[in-house]
Amino acid sequence: MIFDLDGTLVDGFDAITTGVNAARRHFGLSPLPGDDVRGRVGLGLLHLMADVVGAERAEEAAGVFRRAYDAACLPGTRAVPGLALTLTALSDRGIRLSVASNKPVPYSVRILDHLELSRHFDLVAGPENAGALKPDPAMLRACLDAMGTAPAEALYVGDMPLDAEAGARAGVAVVLVAGGSATATALRATGLPVLDRLADLPGWLGDCC
């Protein structure tokens, strides 16, 4: 089983909003509310910076973002409800787990280490070790290789239509979880199963698999 990180395993939108607004402040722009930032997350840092300050300033903005996010990422990120129990239940069933996130790997590892959850995952993949951002399937394929799992034997859990596309391109089944970057309406429009919360995943697996 492969998981997205932000919006799926963790709620890190407060920390991301802090970084976004530091970048906007650097260029004399007004802050954005958290709900606005939430809907922009998921396509990687440079895409996010281009979206909030303009493409011509994205590289400089990314440096400002990183400095602010370094301080905010741990206090501004929390596990989604029931995360530890959910991962334990899946591990106890012998399911191998990994993470595929467009967030840089060092940040993902810091967050999972801080939450004392890293032991559950065979691989924490990101653009650095996959060579591409989702929805390119390379990141999911890296996770499959690390787990020694064929695409037909895996499930990808995400929170965005982008995750649905990444799973389809990797040949992996997908289930989506509401409450992250995308609206429930946008998730249901994919035609894929949508869970109200991650903690429902073990029970859903028991019903469908």
PyMOL commands that set and color helices and strands:
alter all, ss='L'
color gray80, all
select helices_A, chain A and resi 13-26+34-38+45-53+55-72+83-92+105-114+118-120+127-130+138-147+151-153+161-170+184-188+198-208
alter helices_A, ss='H'
color red, helices_A
select strands_A, chain A and resi 2-3+10-11+78-79+97-100+121-125+155-158+173-177+194-195
alter strands_A, ss='S'
color yellow, strands_A
deselect
rebuild
show_as cartoon
